[in-house]
Amino acid sequence: MDVNDDLDAIGLLCPLPVLKARKRLAGMAPGEVLRVRADDPAAVIDIPHFCNESGHELVSAEDDGSVQIYLLRRR
C-alpha cells in the first residue's frame, strides 16, 4: 500500500497523537494514506475511535515492539 505521509507521534501522550493526525489528515487529499507511529498506550483506543467519529478509514493497526503503527485513509 502506498503511504502518502508519515506522522511520528512517538513520545507524545493523549490527546496529541490524535490531534496531530487530525491536522495532518486535513491537509491531505481524499483517498491518501497517513502512517502514524505512536507509543502511547491510549492510542490503541483513541486512534480507532477518532477514525470512527471522523469518518476516516482505519486501514490497519499493528504492533512493532512497543510502537503501534496505524494506516489511516483520508475520507
CHARMM internal coordinates of N, CA and C (Angstrom, degrees):
IC EDIT
DIST 1 N 1 CA 1.4546
DIST 1 CA 1 C 1.5270
ANGL 1 N 1 CA 1 C 109.21
DIST 1 C 2 N 1.2981
ANGL 1 CA 1 C 2 N 115.08
DIHE 1 N 1 CA 1 C 2 N 136.25
DIST 2 N 2 CA 1.4679
ANGL 1 C 2 N 2 CA 120.21
DIHE 1 CA 1 C 2 N 2 CA 177.59
DIST 2 CA 2 C 1.5223
ANGL 2 N 2 CA 2 C 109.55
DIHE 1 C 2 N 2 CA 2 C -76.57
DIST 2 C 3 N 1.3192
ANGL 2 CA 2 C 3 N 116.18
DIHE 2 N 2 CA 2 C 3 N 132.93
DIST 3 N 3 CA 1.4593
ANGL 2 C 3 N 3 CA 122.86
DIHE 2 CA 2 C 3 N 3 CA 175.60
DIST 3 CA 3 C 1.5207
ANGL 3 N 3 CA 3 C 106.82
DIHE 2 C 3 N 3 CA 3 C -108.32
DIST 3 C 4 N 1.3396
ANGL 3 CA 3 C 4 N 115.76
DIHE 3 N 3 CA 3 C 4 N 126.93
DIST 4 N 4 CA 1.4573
ANGL 3 C 4 N 4 CA 120.73
DIHE 3 CA 3 C 4 N 4 CA -176.36
DIST 4 CA 4 C 1.5190
ANGL 4 N 4 CA 4 C 114.15
DIHE 3 C 4 N 4 CA 4 C -91.28
DIST 4 C 5 N 1.3336
ANGL 4 CA 4 C 5 N 116.71
DIHE 4 N 4 CA 4 C 5 N -23.94
DIST 5 N 5 CA 1.4622
ANGL 4 C 5 N 5 CA 120.26
DIHE 4 CA 4 C 5 N 5 CA -179.46
DIST 5 CA 5 C 1.5218
ANGL 5 N 5 CA 5 C 108.46
DIHE 4 C 5 N 5 CA 5 C -154.07
DIST 5 C 6 N 1.3129
ANGL 5 CA 5 C 6 N 115.83
DIHE 5 N 5 CA 5 C 6 N 157.20
DIST 6 N 6 CA 1.4632
ANGL 5 C 6 N 6 CA 122.23
DIHE 5 CA 5 C 6 N 6 CA -175.22
DIST 6 CA 6 C 1.5265
ANGL 6 N 6 CA 6 C 108.34
DIHE 5 C 6 N 6 CA 6 C -130.68
DIST 6 C 7 N 1.3346
ANGL 6 CA 6 C 7 N 116.35
DIHE 6 N 6 CA 6 C 7 N 129.53
DIST 7 N 7 CA 1.4586
ANGL 6 C 7 N 7 CA 121.58
DIHE 6 CA 6 C 7 N 7 CA 178.12
DIST 7 CA 7 C 1.5207
ANGL 7 N 7 CA 7 C 108.82
DIHE 6 C 7 N 7 CA 7 C -118.38
DIST 7 C 8 N 1.3231
ANGL 7 CA 7 C 8 N 116.43
DIHE 7 N 7 CA 7 C 8 N 117.78
DIST 8 N 8 CA 1.4580
ANGL 7 C 8 N 8 CA 122.04
DIHE 7 CA 7 C 8 N 8 CA 177.07
DIST 8 CA 8 C 1.5255
ANGL 8 N 8 CA 8 C 107.86
DIHE 7 C 8 N 8 CA 8 C -94.51
DIST 8 C 9 N 1.3395
ANGL 8 CA 8 C 9 N 115.49
DIHE 8 N 8 CA 8 C 9 N 102.24
DIST 9 N 9 CA 1.4615
ANGL 8 C 9 N 9 CA 121.15
DIHE 8 CA 8 C 9 N 9 CA 179.92
DIST 9 CA 9 C 1.5272
ANGL 9 N 9 CA 9 C 111.18
DIHE 8 C 9 N 9 CA 9 C -106.16
DIST 9 C 10 N 1.3220
ANGL 9 CA 9 C 10 N 117.03
DIHE 9 N 9 CA 9 C 10 N 18.63
DIST 10 N 10 CA 1.4644
ANGL 9 C 10 N 10 CA 121.21
DIHE 9 CA 9 C 10 N 10 CA 179.44
DIST 10 CA 10 C 1.5309
ANGL 10 N 10 CA 10 C 108.71
DIHE 9 C 10 N 10 CA 10 C -65.90
DIST 10 C 11 N 1.3208
ANGL 10 CA 10 C 11 N 114.91
DIHE 10 N 10 CA 10 C 11 N 131.99
DIST 11 N 11 CA 1.4505
ANGL 10 C 11 N 11 CA 120.89
DIHE 10 CA 10 C 11 N 11 CA -178.76
DIST 11 CA 11 C 1.5172
ANGL 11 N 11 CA 11 C 113.97
DIHE 10 C 11 N 11 CA 11 C 90.98
DIST 11 C 12 N 1.3257
ANGL 11 CA 11 C 12 N 117.75
DIHE 11 N 11 CA 11 C 12 N -8.45
DIST 12 N 12 CA 1.4605
ANGL 11 C 12 N 12 CA 121.48
DIHE 11 CA 11 C 12 N 12 CA 179.23
DIST 12 CA 12 C 1.5297
ANGL 12 N 12 CA 12 C 109.63
DIHE 11 C 12 N 12 CA 12 C -94.45
DIST 12 C 13 N 1.3156
ANGL 12 CA 12 C 13 N 116.05
DIHE 12 N 12 CA 12 C 13 N 139.33
DIST 13 N 13 CA 1.4576
ANGL 12 C 13 N 13 CA 120.94
DIHE 12 CA 12 C 13 N 13 CA 179.91
DIST 13 CA 13 C 1.5143
ANGL 13 N 13 CA 13 C 110.77
DIHE 12 C 13 N 13 CA 13 C -104.79
DIST 13 C 14 N 1.3187
ANGL 13 CA 13 C 14 N 115.75
DIHE 13 N 13 CA 13 C 14 N 159.39
DIST 14 N 14 CA 1.4576
ANGL 13 C 14 N 14 CA 124.56
DIHE 13 CA 13 C 14 N 14 CA 178.31
DIST 14 CA 14 C 1.5251
ANGL 14 N 14 CA 14 C 109.42
DIHE 13 C 14 N 14 CA 14 C -48.42
DIST 14 C 15 N 1.3034
ANGL 14 CA 14 C 15 N 118.17
DIHE 14 N 14 CA 14 C 15 N 133.63
DIST 15 N 15 CA 1.4556
ANGL 14 C 15 N 15 CA 130.27
DIHE 14 CA 14 C 15 N 15 CA 5.85
DIST 15 CA 15 C 1.5250
ANGL 15 N 15 CA 15 C 114.29
DIHE 14 C 15 N 15 CA 15 C -99.04
DIST 15 C 16 N 1.3313
ANGL 15 CA 15 C 16 N 118.07
DIHE 15 N 15 CA 15 C 16 N 13.13
DIST 16 N 16 CA 1.4686
ANGL 15 C 16 N 16 CA 120.34
DIHE 15 CA 15 C 16 N 16 CA -172.40
DIST 16 CA 16 C 1.5311
ANGL 16 N 16 CA 16 C 114.88
DIHE 15 C 16 N 16 CA 16 C -59.16
DIST 16 C 17 N 1.3427
ANGL 16 CA 16 C 17 N 121.29
DIHE 16 N 16 CA 16 C 17 N -41.93
DIST 17 N 17 CA 1.4731
ANGL 16 C 17 N 17 CA 118.02
DIHE 16 CA 16 C 17 N 17 CA 178.84
DIST 17 CA 17 C 1.5322
ANGL 17 N 17 CA 17 C 112.74
DIHE 16 C 17 N 17 CA 17 C -57.42
DIST 17 C 18 N 1.3349
ANGL 17 CA 17 C 18 N 116.50
DIHE 17 N 17 CA 17 C 18 N -42.25
DIST 18 N 18 CA 1.4656
ANGL 17 C 18 N 18 CA 119.93
DIHE 17 CA 17 C 18 N 18 CA 179.97
DIST 18 CA 18 C 1.5246
ANGL 18 N 18 CA 18 C 111.00
DIHE 17 C 18 N 18 CA 18 C -69.94
DIST 18 C 19 N 1.3154
ANGL 18 CA 18 C 19 N 117.59
DIHE 18 N 18 CA 18 C 19 N -42.22
DIST 19 N 19 CA 1.4697
ANGL 18 C 19 N 19 CA 119.90
DIHE 18 CA 18 C 19 N 19 CA -179.77
DIST 19 CA 19 C 1.5215
ANGL 19 N 19 CA 19 C 111.28
DIHE 18 C 19 N 19 CA 19 C -62.88
DIST 19 C 20 N 1.3179
ANGL 19 CA 19 C 20 N 116.77
DIHE 19 N 19 CA 19 C 20 N -41.61
DIST 20 N 20 CA 1.4646
ANGL 19 C 20 N 20 CA 119.98
DIHE 19 CA 19 C 20 N 20 CA 179.10
DIST 20 CA 20 C 1.5282
ANGL 20 N 20 CA 20 C 111.27
DIHE 19 C 20 N 20 CA 20 C -69.66
DIST 20 C 21 N 1.3410
ANGL 20 CA 20 C 21 N 117.27
DIHE 20 N 20 CA 20 C 21 N -36.60
DIST 21 N 21 CA 1.4669
ANGL 20 C 21 N 21 CA 120.38
DIHE 20 CA 20 C 21 N 21 CA 176.57
DIST 21 CA 21 C 1.5257
ANGL 21 N 21 CA 21 C 110.34
DIHE 20 C 21 N 21 CA 21 C -64.86
DIST 21 C 22 N 1.3184
ANGL 21 CA 21 C 22 N 117.25
DIHE 21 N 21 CA 21 C 22 N -42.29
DIST 22 N 22 CA 1.4764
ANGL 21 C 22 N 22 CA 120.93
DIHE 21 CA 21 C 22 N 22 CA 178.85
DIST 22 CA 22 C 1.5196
ANGL 22 N 22 CA 22 C 110.39
DIHE 21 C 22 N 22 CA 22 C -59.54
DIST 22 C 23 N 1.3239
ANGL 22 CA 22 C 23 N 116.79
DIHE 22 N 22 CA 22 C 23 N -46.20
DIST 23 N 23 CA 1.4621
ANGL 22 C 23 N 23 CA 120.94
DIHE 22 CA 22 C 23 N 23 CA -179.29
DIST 23 CA 23 C 1.5324
ANGL 23 N 23 CA 23 C 111.13
DIHE 22 C 23 N 23 CA 23 C -64.34
DIST 23 C 24 N 1.3292
ANGL 23 CA 23 C 24 N 116.56
DIHE 23 N 23 CA 23 C 24 N -43.27
DIST 24 N 24 CA 1.4627
ANGL 23 C 24 N 24 CA 120.41
DIHE 23 CA 23 C 24 N 24 CA -178.97
DIST 24 CA 24 C 1.5325
ANGL 24 N 24 CA 24 C 110.44
DIHE 23 C 24 N 24 CA 24 C -65.16
DIST 24 C 25 N 1.3467
ANGL 24 CA 24 C 25 N 117.27
DIHE 24 N 24 CA 24 C 25 N -43.84
DIST 25 N 25 CA 1.4609
ANGL 24 C 25 N 25 CA 121.03
DIHE 24 CA 24 C 25 N 25 CA 179.83
DIST 25 CA 25 C 1.5318
ANGL 25 N 25 CA 25 C 111.41
DIHE 24 C 25 N 25 CA 25 C -63.82
DIST 25 C 26 N 1.3118
ANGL 25 CA 25 C 26 N 117.37
DIHE 25 N 25 CA 25 C 26 N -33.65
DIST 26 N 26 CA 1.4681
ANGL 25 C 26 N 26 CA 120.91
DIHE 25 CA 25 C 26 N 26 CA -179.58
DIST 26 CA 26 C 1.5263
ANGL 26 N 26 CA 26 C 111.45
DIHE 25 C 26 N 26 CA 26 C -61.59
DIST 26 C 27 N 1.3218
ANGL 26 CA 26 C 27 N 116.94
DIHE 26 N 26 CA 26 C 27 N -28.01
DIST 27 N 27 CA 1.4560
ANGL 26 C 27 N 27 CA 120.78
DIHE 26 CA 26 C 27 N 27 CA 179.83
DIST 27 CA 27 C 1.5145
ANGL 27 N 27 CA 27 C 114.15
DIHE 26 C 27 N 27 CA 27 C -92.03
DIST 27 C 28 N 1.3335
ANGL 27 CA 27 C 28 N 116.76
DIHE 27 N 27 CA 27 C 28 N 4.42
DIST 28 N 28 CA 1.4616
ANGL 27 C 28 N 28 CA 120.97
DIHE 27 CA 27 C 28 N 28 CA -178.16
DIST 28 CA 28 C 1.5250
ANGL 28 N 28 CA 28 C 110.02
DIHE 27 C 28 N 28 CA 28 C -104.72
DIST 28 C 29 N 1.3160
ANGL 28 CA 28 C 29 N 116.11
DIHE 28 N 28 CA 28 C 29 N 158.94
DIST 29 N 29 CA 1.4654
ANGL 28 C 29 N 29 CA 121.75
DIHE 28 CA 28 C 29 N 29 CA 178.50
DIST 29 CA 29 C 1.5261
ANGL 29 N 29 CA 29 C 109.88
DIHE 28 C 29 N 29 CA 29 C -81.75
DIST 29 C 30 N 1.3312
ANGL 29 CA 29 C 30 N 117.34
DIHE 29 N 29 CA 29 C 30 N 149.90
DIST 30 N 30 CA 1.4636
ANGL 29 C 30 N 30 CA 119.95
DIHE 29 CA 29 C 30 N 30 CA 175.69
DIST 30 CA 30 C 1.5336
ANGL 30 N 30 CA 30 C 110.84
DIHE 29 C 30 N 30 CA 30 C -54.12
DIST 30 C 31 N 1.3372
ANGL 30 CA 30 C 31 N 114.89
DIHE 30 N 30 CA 30 C 31 N 136.34
DIST 31 N 31 CA 1.4572
ANGL 30 C 31 N 31 CA 121.07
DIHE 30 CA 30 C 31 N 31 CA -179.99
DIST 31 CA 31 C 1.5197
ANGL 31 N 31 CA 31 C 113.38
DIHE 30 C 31 N 31 CA 31 C 94.01
DIST 31 C 32 N 1.3319
ANGL 31 CA 31 C 32 N 117.83
DIHE 31 N 31 CA 31 C 32 N -17.19
DIST 32 N 32 CA 1.4638
ANGL 31 C 32 N 32 CA 119.89
DIHE 31 CA 31 C 32 N 32 CA 178.41
DIST 32 CA 32 C 1.5293
ANGL 32 N 32 CA 32 C 110.15
DIHE 31 C 32 N 32 CA 32 C -74.19
DIST 32 C 33 N 1.3438
ANGL 32 CA 32 C 33 N 115.42
DIHE 32 N 32 CA 32 C 33 N 156.06
DIST 33 N 33 CA 1.4621
ANGL 32 C 33 N 33 CA 121.56
DIHE 32 CA 32 C 33 N 33 CA -174.47
DIST 33 CA 33 C 1.5284
ANGL 33 N 33 CA 33 C 110.29
DIHE 32 C 33 N 33 CA 33 C -115.47
DIST 33 C 34 N 1.3252
ANGL 33 CA 33 C 34 N 114.66
DIHE 33 N 33 CA 33 C 34 N 132.74
DIST 34 N 34 CA 1.4615
ANGL 33 C 34 N 34 CA 123.17
DIHE 33 CA 33 C 34 N 34 CA 176.58
DIST 34 CA 34 C 1.5251
ANGL 34 N 34 CA 34 C 108.59
DIHE 33 C 34 N 34 CA 34 C -109.68
DIST 34 C 35 N 1.3421
ANGL 34 CA 34 C 35 N 116.05
DIHE 34 N 34 CA 34 C 35 N 129.13
DIST 35 N 35 CA 1.4686
ANGL 34 C 35 N 35 CA 120.32
DIHE 34 CA 34 C 35 N 35 CA 172.66
DIST 35 CA 35 C 1.5265
ANGL 35 N 35 CA 35 C 107.44
DIHE 34 C 35 N 35 CA 35 C -97.12
DIST 35 C 36 N 1.3283
ANGL 35 CA 35 C 36 N 115.74
DIHE 35 N 35 CA 35 C 36 N 127.68
DIST 36 N 36 CA 1.4624
ANGL 35 C 36 N 36 CA 121.79
DIHE 35 CA 35 C 36 N 36 CA 178.40
DIST 36 CA 36 C 1.5235
ANGL 36 N 36 CA 36 C 107.79
DIHE 35 C 36 N 36 CA 36 C -116.33
DIST 36 C 37 N 1.3310
ANGL 36 CA 36 C 37 N 115.69
DIHE 36 N 36 CA 36 C 37 N 127.75
DIST 37 N 37 CA 1.4716
ANGL 36 C 37 N 37 CA 121.27
DIHE 36 CA 36 C 37 N 37 CA 174.40
DIST 37 CA 37 C 1.5197
ANGL 37 N 37 CA 37 C 107.06
DIHE 36 C 37 N 37 CA 37 C -111.99
DIST 37 C 38 N 1.3480
ANGL 37 CA 37 C 38 N 116.01
DIHE 37 N 37 CA 37 C 38 N 124.77
DIST 38 N 38 CA 1.4590
ANGL 37 C 38 N 38 CA 120.92
DIHE 37 CA 37 C 38 N 38 CA -176.72
DIST 38 CA 38 C 1.5212
ANGL 38 N 38 CA 38 C 109.80
DIHE 37 C 38 N 38 CA 38 C -141.84
DIST 38 C 39 N 1.3266
ANGL 38 CA 38 C 39 N 115.33
DIHE 38 N 38 CA 38 C 39 N 153.23
DIST 39 N 39 CA 1.4621
ANGL 38 C 39 N 39 CA 119.63
DIHE 38 CA 38 C 39 N 39 CA 175.17
DIST 39 CA 39 C 1.5264
ANGL 39 N 39 CA 39 C 111.83
DIHE 38 C 39 N 39 CA 39 C -124.39
DIST 39 C 40 N 1.3156
ANGL 39 CA 39 C 40 N 117.43
DIHE 39 N 39 CA 39 C 40 N 9.11
DIST 40 N 40 CA 1.4604
ANGL 39 C 40 N 40 CA 122.14
DIHE 39 CA 39 C 40 N 40 CA 176.05
DIST 40 CA 40 C 1.5270
ANGL 40 N 40 CA 40 C 108.59
DIHE 39 C 40 N 40 CA 40 C -73.36
DIST 40 C 41 N 1.3338
ANGL 40 CA 40 C 41 N 119.22
DIHE 40 N 40 CA 40 C 41 N 122.35
DIST 41 N 41 CA 1.4707
ANGL 40 C 41 N 41 CA 120.40
DIHE 40 CA 40 C 41 N 41 CA -179.46
DIST 41 CA 41 C 1.5301
ANGL 41 N 41 CA 41 C 113.09
DIHE 40 C 41 N 41 CA 41 C -56.97
DIST 41 C 42 N 1.3271
ANGL 41 CA 41 C 42 N 118.06
DIHE 41 N 41 CA 41 C 42 N -28.13
DIST 42 N 42 CA 1.4649
ANGL 41 C 42 N 42 CA 121.01
DIHE 41 CA 41 C 42 N 42 CA 179.81
DIST 42 CA 42 C 1.5270
ANGL 42 N 42 CA 42 C 112.52
DIHE 41 C 42 N 42 CA 42 C -72.94
DIST 42 C 43 N 1.3190
ANGL 42 CA 42 C 43 N 117.99
DIHE 42 N 42 CA 42 C 43 N -16.17
DIST 43 N 43 CA 1.4681
ANGL 42 C 43 N 43 CA 121.03
DIHE 42 CA 42 C 43 N 43 CA -177.59
DIST 43 CA 43 C 1.5258
ANGL 43 N 43 CA 43 C 111.91
DIHE 42 C 43 N 43 CA 43 C -61.66
DIST 43 C 44 N 1.3317
ANGL 43 CA 43 C 44 N 117.95
DIHE 43 N 43 CA 43 C 44 N -30.30
DIST 44 N 44 CA 1.4717
ANGL 43 C 44 N 44 CA 119.92
DIHE 43 CA 43 C 44 N 44 CA -179.54
DIST 44 CA 44 C 1.5224
ANGL 44 N 44 CA 44 C 111.50
DIHE 43 C 44 N 44 CA 44 C -63.78
DIST 44 C 45 N 1.3193
ANGL 44 CA 44 C 45 N 117.18
DIHE 44 N 44 CA 44 C 45 N -23.16
DIST 45 N 45 CA 1.4695
ANGL 44 C 45 N 45 CA 121.85
DIHE 44 CA 44 C 45 N 45 CA 175.23
DIST 45 CA 45 C 1.5240
ANGL 45 N 45 CA 45 C 110.12
DIHE 44 C 45 N 45 CA 45 C -97.76
DIST 45 C 46 N 1.3283
ANGL 45 CA 45 C 46 N 116.26
DIHE 45 N 45 CA 45 C 46 N -44.67
DIST 46 N 46 CA 1.4704
ANGL 45 C 46 N 46 CA 121.75
DIHE 45 CA 45 C 46 N 46 CA -172.65
DIST 46 CA 46 C 1.5216
ANGL 46 N 46 CA 46 C 113.70
DIHE 45 C 46 N 46 CA 46 C -65.76
DIST 46 C 47 N 1.3235
ANGL 46 CA 46 C 47 N 118.05
DIHE 46 N 46 CA 46 C 47 N -44.20
DIST 47 N 47 CA 1.4790
ANGL 46 C 47 N 47 CA 120.09
DIHE 46 CA 46 C 47 N 47 CA -175.43
DIST 47 CA 47 C 1.5351
ANGL 47 N 47 CA 47 C 110.84
DIHE 46 C 47 N 47 CA 47 C -67.55
DIST 47 C 48 N 1.3400
ANGL 47 CA 47 C 48 N 120.10
DIHE 47 N 47 CA 47 C 48 N -49.29
DIST 48 N 48 CA 1.4690
ANGL 47 C 48 N 48 CA 118.33
DIHE 47 CA 47 C 48 N 48 CA 176.42
DIST 48 CA 48 C 1.5331
ANGL 48 N 48 CA 48 C 112.70
DIHE 47 C 48 N 48 CA 48 C -60.26
DIST 48 C 49 N 1.3275
ANGL 48 CA 48 C 49 N 116.93
DIHE 48 N 48 CA 48 C 49 N -38.68
DIST 49 N 49 CA 1.4657
ANGL 48 C 49 N 49 CA 120.43
DIHE 48 CA 48 C 49 N 49 CA 178.46
DIST 49 CA 49 C 1.5301
ANGL 49 N 49 CA 49 C 110.61
DIHE 48 C 49 N 49 CA 49 C -63.81
DIST 49 C 50 N 1.3228
ANGL 49 CA 49 C 50 N 117.11
DIHE 49 N 49 CA 49 C 50 N -43.67
DIST 50 N 50 CA 1.4614
ANGL 49 C 50 N 50 CA 121.41
DIHE 49 CA 49 C 50 N 50 CA 177.19
DIST 50 CA 50 C 1.5302
ANGL 50 N 50 CA 50 C 110.65
DIHE 49 C 50 N 50 CA 50 C -57.78
DIST 50 C 51 N 1.3388
ANGL 50 CA 50 C 51 N 117.25
DIHE 50 N 50 CA 50 C 51 N -45.82
DIST 51 N 51 CA 1.4663
ANGL 50 C 51 N 51 CA 120.45
DIHE 50 CA 50 C 51 N 51 CA 179.93
DIST 51 CA 51 C 1.5230
ANGL 51 N 51 CA 51 C 110.97
DIHE 50 C 51 N 51 CA 51 C -62.29
DIST 51 C 52 N 1.3103
ANGL 51 CA 51 C 52 N 115.96
DIHE 51 N 51 CA 51 C 52 N -43.33
DIST 52 N 52 CA 1.4641
ANGL 51 C 52 N 52 CA 120.45
DIHE 51 CA 51 C 52 N 52 CA -179.89
DIST 52 CA 52 C 1.5259
ANGL 52 N 52 CA 52 C 111.29
DIHE 51 C 52 N 52 CA 52 C -62.30
DIST 52 C 53 N 1.3183
ANGL 52 CA 52 C 53 N 116.28
DIHE 52 N 52 CA 52 C 53 N -42.55
DIST 53 N 53 CA 1.4673
ANGL 52 C 53 N 53 CA 121.00
DIHE 52 CA 52 C 53 N 53 CA -178.02
DIST 53 CA 53 C 1.5302
ANGL 53 N 53 CA 53 C 112.71
DIHE 52 C 53 N 53 CA 53 C -74.40
DIST 53 C 54 N 1.3176
ANGL 53 CA 53 C 54 N 117.29
DIHE 53 N 53 CA 53 C 54 N -34.22
DIST 54 N 54 CA 1.4687
ANGL 53 C 54 N 54 CA 120.70
DIHE 53 CA 53 C 54 N 54 CA -173.75
DIST 54 CA 54 C 1.5213
ANGL 54 N 54 CA 54 C 113.08
DIHE 53 C 54 N 54 CA 54 C -93.85
DIST 54 C 55 N 1.3370
ANGL 54 CA 54 C 55 N 117.10
DIHE 54 N 54 CA 54 C 55 N -13.66
DIST 55 N 55 CA 1.4566
ANGL 54 C 55 N 55 CA 120.41
DIHE 54 CA 54 C 55 N 55 CA 179.20
DIST 55 CA 55 C 1.5123
ANGL 55 N 55 CA 55 C 114.53
DIHE 54 C 55 N 55 CA 55 C 90.73
DIST 55 C 56 N 1.3365
ANGL 55 CA 55 C 56 N 118.07
DIHE 55 N 55 CA 55 C 56 N -0.52
DIST 56 N 56 CA 1.4610
ANGL 55 C 56 N 56 CA 120.53
DIHE 55 CA 55 C 56 N 56 CA 175.91
DIST 56 CA 56 C 1.5231
ANGL 56 N 56 CA 56 C 109.01
DIHE 55 C 56 N 56 CA 56 C -76.59
DIST 56 C 57 N 1.3185
ANGL 56 CA 56 C 57 N 116.89
DIHE 56 N 56 CA 56 C 57 N 155.07
DIST 57 N 57 CA 1.4593
ANGL 56 C 57 N 57 CA 121.63
DIHE 56 CA 56 C 57 N 57 CA -178.14
DIST 57 CA 57 C 1.5259
ANGL 57 N 57 CA 57 C 110.84
DIHE 56 C 57 N 57 CA 57 C -93.80
DIST 57 C 58 N 1.3269
ANGL 57 CA 57 C 58 N 116.17
DIHE 57 N 57 CA 57 C 58 N 127.33
DIST 58 N 58 CA 1.4589
ANGL 57 C 58 N 58 CA 121.30
DIHE 57 CA 57 C 58 N 58 CA 171.41
DIST 58 CA 58 C 1.5248
ANGL 58 N 58 CA 58 C 105.95
DIHE 57 C 58 N 58 CA 58 C -85.69
DIST 58 C 59 N 1.3242
ANGL 58 CA 58 C 59 N 116.24
DIHE 58 N 58 CA 58 C 59 N 100.67
DIST 59 N 59 CA 1.4641
ANGL 58 C 59 N 59 CA 121.98
DIHE 58 CA 58 C 59 N 59 CA -175.50
DIST 59 CA 59 C 1.5213
ANGL 59 N 59 CA 59 C 110.24
DIHE 58 C 59 N 59 CA 59 C -72.42
DIST 59 C 60 N 1.3342
ANGL 59 CA 59 C 60 N 116.73
DIHE 59 N 59 CA 59 C 60 N -44.48
DIST 60 N 60 CA 1.4579
ANGL 59 C 60 N 60 CA 120.00
DIHE 59 CA 59 C 60 N 60 CA 179.61
DIST 60 CA 60 C 1.5162
ANGL 60 N 60 CA 60 C 110.28
DIHE 59 C 60 N 60 CA 60 C -158.50
DIST 60 C 61 N 1.3302
ANGL 60 CA 60 C 61 N 114.54
DIHE 60 N 60 CA 60 C 61 N 157.95
DIST 61 N 61 CA 1.4608
ANGL 60 C 61 N 61 CA 122.84
DIHE 60 CA 60 C 61 N 61 CA 175.16
DIST 61 CA 61 C 1.5166
ANGL 61 N 61 CA 61 C 106.56
DIHE 60 C 61 N 61 CA 61 C -143.44
DIST 61 C 62 N 1.3258
ANGL 61 CA 61 C 62 N 116.26
DIHE 61 N 61 CA 61 C 62 N 127.72
DIST 62 N 62 CA 1.4628
ANGL 61 C 62 N 62 CA 119.56
DIHE 61 CA 61 C 62 N 62 CA 179.64
DIST 62 CA 62 C 1.5219
ANGL 62 N 62 CA 62 C 109.56
DIHE 61 C 62 N 62 CA 62 C -146.86
DIST 62 C 63 N 1.3247
ANGL 62 CA 62 C 63 N 114.41
DIHE 62 N 62 CA 62 C 63 N 159.06
DIST 63 N 63 CA 1.4565
ANGL 62 C 63 N 63 CA 121.10
DIHE 62 CA 62 C 63 N 63 CA 177.34
DIST 63 CA 63 C 1.5148
ANGL 63 N 63 CA 63 C 109.51
DIHE 62 C 63 N 63 CA 63 C -99.75
DIST 63 C 64 N 1.3278
ANGL 63 CA 63 C 64 N 114.93
DIHE 63 N 63 CA 63 C 64 N 140.11
DIST 64 N 64 CA 1.4592
ANGL 63 C 64 N 64 CA 122.06
DIHE 63 CA 63 C 64 N 64 CA 171.95
DIST 64 CA 64 C 1.5257
ANGL 64 N 64 CA 64 C 106.17
DIHE 63 C 64 N 64 CA 64 C -129.19
DIST 64 C 65 N 1.3243
ANGL 64 CA 64 C 65 N 115.27
DIHE 64 N 64 CA 64 C 65 N 83.19
DIST 65 N 65 CA 1.4561
ANGL 64 C 65 N 65 CA 119.80
DIHE 64 CA 64 C 65 N 65 CA -172.92
DIST 65 CA 65 C 1.5112
ANGL 65 N 65 CA 65 C 109.48
DIHE 64 C 65 N 65 CA 65 C 70.50
DIST 65 C 66 N 1.3164
ANGL 65 CA 65 C 66 N 117.08
DIHE 65 N 65 CA 65 C 66 N -124.83
DIST 66 N 66 CA 1.4665
ANGL 65 C 66 N 66 CA 121.17
DIHE 65 CA 65 C 66 N 66 CA -179.50
DIST 66 CA 66 C 1.5295
ANGL 66 N 66 CA 66 C 112.49
DIHE 65 C 66 N 66 CA 66 C -89.75
DIST 66 C 67 N 1.3166
ANGL 66 CA 66 C 67 N 116.70
DIHE 66 N 66 CA 66 C 67 N 3.43
DIST 67 N 67 CA 1.4728
ANGL 66 C 67 N 67 CA 121.77
DIHE 66 CA 66 C 67 N 67 CA -178.05
DIST 67 CA 67 C 1.5254
ANGL 67 N 67 CA 67 C 109.47
DIHE 66 C 67 N 67 CA 67 C -108.77
DIST 67 C 68 N 1.3295
ANGL 67 CA 67 C 68 N 115.53
DIHE 67 N 67 CA 67 C 68 N 136.13
DIST 68 N 68 CA 1.4630
ANGL 67 C 68 N 68 CA 120.57
DIHE 67 CA 67 C 68 N 68 CA 172.91
DIST 68 CA 68 C 1.5309
ANGL 68 N 68 CA 68 C 108.13
DIHE 67 C 68 N 68 CA 68 C -98.22
DIST 68 C 69 N 1.3255
ANGL 68 CA 68 C 69 N 114.98
DIHE 68 N 68 CA 68 C 69 N 141.95
DIST 69 N 69 CA 1.4673
ANGL 68 C 69 N 69 CA 120.93
DIHE 68 CA 68 C 69 N 69 CA 178.91
DIST 69 CA 69 C 1.5265
ANGL 69 N 69 CA 69 C 107.70
DIHE 68 C 69 N 69 CA 69 C -120.72
DIST 69 C 70 N 1.3156
ANGL 69 CA 69 C 70 N 115.82
DIHE 69 N 69 CA 69 C 70 N 123.34
DIST 70 N 70 CA 1.4553
ANGL 69 C 70 N 70 CA 122.43
DIHE 69 CA 69 C 70 N 70 CA -179.01
DIST 70 CA 70 C 1.5259
ANGL 70 N 70 CA 70 C 109.71
DIHE 69 C 70 N 70 CA 70 C -118.48
DIST 70 C 71 N 1.3077
ANGL 70 CA 70 C 71 N 116.14
DIHE 70 N 70 CA 70 C 71 N 139.81
DIST 71 N 71 CA 1.4555
ANGL 70 C 71 N 71 CA 121.68
DIHE 70 CA 70 C 71 N 71 CA 170.89
DIST 71 CA 71 C 1.5161
ANGL 71 N 71 CA 71 C 107.23
DIHE 70 C 71 N 71 CA 71 C -111.81
DIST 71 C 72 N 1.3313
ANGL 71 CA 71 C 72 N 115.78
DIHE 71 N 71 CA 71 C 72 N 121.96
DIST 72 N 72 CA 1.4640
ANGL 71 C 72 N 72 CA 122.35
DIHE 71 CA 71 C 72 N 72 CA -178.04
DIST 72 CA 72 C 1.5231
ANGL 72 N 72 CA 72 C 108.82
DIHE 71 C 72 N 72 CA 72 C -118.21
DIST 72 C 73 N 1.3364
ANGL 72 CA 72 C 73 N 116.04
DIHE 72 N 72 CA 72 C 73 N 129.29
DIST 73 N 73 CA 1.4713
ANGL 72 C 73 N 73 CA 120.13
DIHE 72 CA 72 C 73 N 73 CA 176.94
DIST 73 CA 73 C 1.5225
ANGL 73 N 73 CA 73 C 109.16
DIHE 72 C 73 N 73 CA 73 C -100.10
DIST 73 C 74 N 1.3171
ANGL 73 CA 73 C 74 N 115.48
DIHE 73 N 73 CA 73 C 74 N 125.36
DIST 74 N 74 CA 1.4687
ANGL 73 C 74 N 74 CA 122.16
DIHE 73 CA 73 C 74 N 74 CA 179.12
DIST 74 CA 74 C 1.5160
ANGL 74 N 74 CA 74 C 109.78
DIHE 73 C 74 N 74 CA 74 C -66.66
DIST 74 C 75 N 1.3070
ANGL 74 CA 74 C 75 N 116.58
DIHE 74 N 74 CA 74 C 75 N 133.00
DIST 75 N 75 CA 1.4666
ANGL 74 C 75 N 75 CA 122.12
DIHE 74 CA 74 C 75 N 75 CA 177.10
DIST 75 CA 75 C 1.5134
ANGL 75 N 75 CA 75 C 110.22
DIHE 74 C 75 N 75 CA 75 C -106.58
END
COOR INIT
IC SEED 1 N 1 CA 1 C
IC BUILD
